[in-house]
Amino acid sequence: MTVALPSRRTRRAAPDEPLDLTEHGIHRDPVNHDPLGSATFSQRLVHRASGLFSKGTTRRSFLTRTAVLGSALAVGPIDFILKPGSAYAYTCGTCSDGWTAFCCTINSGRNSCPPNSFVAGWWKADNAAYCCGAARYIIDCNATCPTQCACRCAGGSCDGRRTCCNQFRYGQCHTEIACYGPVVCRVATCTPPWRYDPSCTTSSATDNKTTNHGAPCLTTDCGTPIDKKYKALGGASGFLGKVVAAEKANSDGRGRVARYEGGNIYWTSTTGAHEVHGALLTEFGKQAGVNGVLKYPTSDTLTTSDEQARYSNFENGRIYYRGTAGTFTVPKPYFAKHESVGGVHGILGYPTSAVTTSSDKKSRYQNYTGGRIYVQGSRVVEIHGAVFTEHEAVQGVHGPLGYPISDLSSAGDNRGKGQWFEKGFIWYAPTVGAHGLWGKINDRHLANGNVKGYVRYPTSRPTPVGDGRGTYATFERGNIYASTTTDGFQVHGAVLKAYLETYGGPTGQLGYPLSELDPAGTSGGRFQRFENGKLHYISDTNVQLVT
């Protein structure tokens, strides 16, 4: 098969250097019906060696089992058969063989063009074991102008080939760059160059002598789940960009990762392959990545249905990105609680802070646009809306109510809701709002049936009377009073009116109540006792003082 080369294929050798065509040679197969018609002895030897395997051997298993052996036979068959040494050593190269070193050898293990170089051209090598039998692409990284490197040997333990020596350019990539220096290094990839770098054209040249060239830092690219995900996302021409670090195992022993200019792709057998990029990746890194609480991603980057945020799901939570509003992680157990109340579309809305430790060191919490989630040991409680506002108004967990110990729930009267706290309660109804109760006043309210009792919902929180002794709270149908020396008792109806208007309330002549109003039908009449007397309820218009 005759191979057409791009018109810009030129090579200039130094005056004292013979033109070396081995690096980018052109090979023709004059016998189209025989794929080995022009094969070298080493190529024929590899072909014959394949017969040593059983007919039941699959193509993939054959390629895997012969990747190194076949490479060694192709490069040095006589030496490999007659001399001791590892098979892999024959895929290596030295400075004297005329080839350029691979980029991962001189670029800190990165299979990408190093600084001060650019993707300048490419060729392919067919039937590469490193690509599981598919074509392997070799991409030249030429030095930029002015050239900032000098001809030398790469010095790798195996890949000791040249760097910055061969003045050559195929020219299918970045044709807008006219000035170029020598080839700094080579990138090996199974991704077509025009997908690896969008500046590359599809004009192809082939050199199968480079099929098995290797280096210790190069690994096989057999279409792993990460590779398939990368290609599905557009490869180097997609938002992830070019490869920065080839796929490798993570330190946790569970999964693998590949790093690109614009993000990473992670994989485990249970989660599959998923990308994380941009601000989401930055936040993921702050959370210690796969070694942190979130573990591995379980989705690619998604957009919320209200289009207000982008997010990534993880095994143990989620990260939200909202532009200038910030990027926040919602880890477990906050995530499960948040989702149980509707997530970002529910009562709590979007996260507005990272998980924070409370100043008393007794809890951790996370803020949301509509409220907060507290975690104390195994207890996970959310507080939101008017109840959250009321709680914060009385100093939150540091105030008289303490920590919430239940979520907000229905009061069972078809009107309102209530939420338990360590030291009290907050009741809410649309008609009266949210008000907290604690201490003796809360005890009396609960003992009298709470919001289902006679006084119904509170319309204020406990308030000092102003005498240094007592407090009171107002309700829809009465008040409850308490003092340092008296328990809490409710006063309502005509008795409350007389108590306040005629006798001056708790700071008047009667003082604080000492009992509840006797129930209807009590023998001898209905009375309510106070510190300095009692009131006799006769009717709604007739309440008499009994001294």
Backbone hydrogen bonds, N-H to C=O, Kabsch-Sander energy under -0.5 kcal/mol:
donor,donor_aa,acceptor,acceptor_aa,energy
4,A,2,T,-0.6
9,R,6,P,-1.7
10,T,8,R,-1.0
10,T,169,R,-1.3
12,R,167,Q,-1.6
13,A,11,R,-0.5
17,E,14,A,-2.4
21,L,19,L,-0.7
25,G,22,T,-0.6
32,N,30,P,-0.8
34,D,31,V,-1.7
37,G,34,D,-2.5
39,A,36,L,-1.6
44,R,40,T,-2.3
45,L,41,F,-2.2
46,V,42,S,-2.1
47,H,43,Q,-2.2
48,R,44,R,-2.8
49,A,45,L,-2.4
50,S,46,V,-1.3
51,G,48,R,-1.7
52,L,49,A,-2.0
53,F,50,S,-1.4
57,T,54,S,-1.6
62,F,58,T,-2.6
63,L,59,R,-2.3
64,T,60,R,-2.4
65,R,61,S,-2.5
66,T,62,F,-1.7
67,A,63,L,-0.7
67,A,64,T,-0.6
70,G,66,T,-2.9
71,S,66,T,-0.5
71,S,67,A,-0.8
72,A,68,V,-2.6
73,L,69,L,-2.5
74,A,70,G,-2.4
75,V,71,S,-2.0
76,G,72,A,-3.0
80,F,76,G,-2.6
81,I,77,P,-2.0
82,L,78,I,-2.6
83,K,79,D,-2.8
90,Y,87,A,-1.5
91,T,88,Y,-2.0
92,C,89,A,-1.1
93,G,158,C,-1.1
97,D,94,T,-1.5
98,G,95,C,-0.7
101,A,162,R,-3.6
103,C,186,R,-3.4
105,T,102,F,-1.1
106,I,102,F,-0.8
106,I,103,C,-0.5
107,N,103,C,-1.8
109,G,104,C,-1.7
110,R,107,N,-2.2
112,S,110,R,-1.8
117,S,114,P,-0.7
118,F,142,N,-2.3
120,A,118,F,-0.5
120,A,140,D,-2.4
121,G,140,D,-0.9
123,W,138,I,-2.0
124,K,205,A,-2.6
125,A,136,R,-3.0
128,A,134,A,-2.1
131,C,128,A,-1.2
132,C,129,A,-1.9
133,G,128,A,-2.8
134,A,131,C,-1.5
136,R,125,A,-3.1
137,Y,189,T,-3.1
138,I,123,W,-2.9
139,I,137,Y,-0.6
139,I,187,V,-2.8
140,D,121,G,-2.6
140,D,138,I,-0.5
141,C,185,C,-2.4
142,N,118,F,-2.0
142,N,140,D,-0.7
143,A,182,P,-2.5
144,T,116,N,-2.0
152,R,163,T,-1.8
154,A,161,R,-3.4
156,G,159,D,-1.1
160,G,93,G,-2.4
160,G,158,C,-1.5
162,R,99,W,-2.2
163,T,152,R,-2.0
164,C,183,V,-1.8
165,C,183,V,-0.7
167,Q,165,C,-0.8
168,F,166,N,-1.3
169,R,10,T,-1.5
173,C,120,A,-1.5
177,I,174,H,-2.0
178,A,176,E,-0.8
181,G,143,A,-3.2
183,V,166,N,-2.7
184,V,141,C,-3.1
185,C,141,C,-1.1
186,R,101,A,-1.6
187,V,139,I,-2.7
189,T,137,Y,-2.2
195,R,192,P,-2.1
196,Y,192,P,-1.9
197,D,193,P,-3.1
200,C,197,D,-2.3
201,T,172,Q,-1.6
207,D,124,K,-2.5
210,T,207,D,-1.5
211,T,208,N,-1.2
213,H,210,T,-1.0
214,G,91,T,-2.6
218,L,215,A,-2.1
221,D,130,Y,-3.9
228,K,224,T,-2.8
229,K,225,P,-2.3
230,Y,226,I,-2.6
231,K,227,D,-2.4
232,A,228,K,-2.4
233,L,229,K,-1.6
234,G,231,K,-1.7
235,G,230,Y,-2.9
236,A,195,R,-0.6
237,S,195,R,-1.4
237,S,234,G,-1.4
238,G,235,G,-1.6
241,G,235,G,-0.6
241,G,238,G,-1.0
244,V,259,R,-2.8
245,A,259,R,-2.0
248,K,257,V,-2.2
250,N,255,G,-2.9
253,G,250,N,-1.6
256,R,267,W,-2.4
257,V,248,K,-2.5
258,A,265,I,-2.0
259,R,245,A,-2.2
260,Y,263,G,-2.9
261,E,242,K,-2.2
262,G,240,L,-3.3
263,G,260,Y,-0.5
264,N,276,V,-2.5
265,I,258,A,-2.3
266,Y,274,H,-2.6
267,W,256,R,-2.2
268,T,272,G,-0.8
272,G,268,T,-2.3
274,H,266,Y,-2.3
276,V,264,N,-2.4
278,G,262,G,-0.9
280,L,277,H,-1.0
281,L,277,H,-0.8
282,T,278,G,-1.9
283,E,279,A,-2.4
284,F,280,L,-2.2
285,G,281,L,-2.3
286,K,282,T,-1.7
287,Q,283,E,-1.3
288,A,285,G,-1.8
289,G,284,F,-2.7
291,N,288,A,-1.6
292,G,289,G,-1.8
295,K,289,G,-0.7
298,T,313,N,-2.5
299,S,313,N,-0.9
302,L,311,Y,-3.2
304,T,309,A,-2.4
307,E,304,T,-2.1
310,R,321,Y,-2.3
311,Y,302,L,-2.5
312,S,319,I,-1.7
314,F,317,G,-2.8
315,E,296,Y,-2.1
316,N,294,L,-1.9
317,G,314,F,-1.3
318,R,330,V,-1.7
319,I,312,S,-2.1
320,Y,328,F,-2.8
321,Y,310,R,-3.1
322,R,326,G,-2.4
325,A,322,R,-2.0
326,G,323,G,-1.8
328,F,320,Y,-2.1
330,V,318,R,-3.5
332,K,316,N,-1.8
334,Y,331,P,-0.7
335,F,331,P,-2.2
337,K,333,P,-1.7
338,H,334,Y,-3.0
339,E,335,F,-2.8
340,S,336,A,-1.8
341,V,337,K,-0.8
341,V,338,H,-0.8
342,G,339,E,-1.8
343,G,338,H,-2.6
345,H,342,G,-1.4
346,G,343,G,-1.7
347,I,341,V,-1.2
349,G,343,G,-0.9
352,T,367,N,-2.4
353,S,367,N,-0.9
356,T,365,Y,-3.1
358,S,363,S,-2.4
361,K,358,S,-2.1
364,R,375,V,-1.9
365,Y,356,T,-2.8
366,Q,373,I,-1.8
368,Y,371,G,-2.8
369,T,350,Y,-2.1
370,G,348,L,-2.8
371,G,368,Y,-0.7
372,R,383,I,-2.6
373,I,366,Q,-2.1
374,Y,381,V,-3.2
375,V,364,R,-2.8
376,Q,379,R,-2.7
379,R,376,Q,-2.5
380,V,378,S,-0.5
381,V,374,Y,-2.4
383,I,372,R,-2.7
385,G,370,G,-2.4
387,V,384,H,-0.9
388,F,384,H,-1.5
389,T,385,G,-2.1
390,E,386,A,-2.4
391,H,387,V,-2.5
392,E,388,F,-2.6
393,A,389,T,-1.8
394,V,390,E,-0.9
394,V,391,H,-0.9
395,Q,392,E,-1.5
396,G,391,H,-2.4
398,H,395,Q,-1.8
399,G,396,G,-1.7
402,G,396,G,-0.7
405,I,420,W,-1.9
406,S,420,W,-1.0
409,S,418,G,-2.3
411,A,416,G,-2.5
417,K,428,Y,-2.9
418,G,409,S,-2.5
419,Q,426,I,-2.1
421,F,424,G,-2.5
422,E,403,Y,-2.3
423,K,401,L,-2.4
424,G,421,F,-0.6
425,F,437,L,-2.5
426,I,419,Q,-2.0
427,W,435,H,-2.4
428,Y,417,K,-3.1
429,A,433,G,-1.5
432,V,429,A,-1.2
433,G,429,A,-3.0
435,H,427,W,-2.3
437,L,425,F,-3.2
439,G,423,K,-0.8
441,I,438,W,-0.7
442,N,438,W,-1.1
443,D,439,G,-2.1
444,R,440,K,-2.2
445,H,441,I,-2.2
446,L,442,N,-2.4
447,A,443,D,-2.3
448,N,444,R,-1.8
449,G,446,L,-1.6
450,N,445,H,-2.9
452,K,449,G,-1.8
453,G,450,N,-2.0
456,R,453,G,-0.5
459,T,474,T,-3.2
460,S,474,T,-1.0
463,T,472,Y,-3.1
465,V,470,G,-2.7
466,G,470,G,-0.5
471,T,482,A,-2.4
472,Y,463,T,-2.0
473,A,480,I,-1.7
475,F,478,G,-2.8
476,E,455,V,-0.6
476,E,457,Y,-2.0
477,R,455,V,-1.5
478,G,475,F,-0.9
479,N,491,V,-2.6
480,I,473,A,-2.1
481,Y,489,F,-2.6
482,A,471,T,-2.3
483,S,486,T,-1.7
484,T,469,R,-1.1
489,F,481,Y,-2.2
491,V,479,N,-2.9
495,V,492,H,-0.8
496,L,492,H,-1.3
497,K,493,G,-1.8
498,A,494,A,-2.3
499,Y,495,V,-2.8
500,L,496,L,-2.4
501,E,497,K,-2.9
502,T,498,A,-1.8
503,Y,498,A,-1.7
504,G,500,L,-0.6
505,G,499,Y,-3.3
507,T,504,G,-0.8
508,G,505,G,-1.8
509,Q,503,Y,-0.8
510,L,503,Y,-0.7
511,G,505,G,-0.7
514,L,529,R,-3.2
515,S,529,R,-1.0
518,D,527,F,-2.4
522,T,519,P,-1.5
525,G,522,T,-2.1
526,R,537,Y,-0.8
527,F,525,G,-0.5
528,Q,535,L,-2.1
530,F,533,G,-3.6
531,E,512,Y,-1.8
532,N,510,L,-2.2
533,G,530,F,-1.2
534,K,546,V,-2.1
535,L,528,Q,-2.6
536,H,544,Q,-3.7
537,Y,526,R,-2.6
537,Y,535,L,-0.6
538,I,536,H,-0.7
538,I,542,N,-2.3
539,S,542,N,-1.9
542,N,539,S,-1.4
544,Q,536,H,-2.4
546,V,534,K,-3.3
547,T,545,L,-0.5
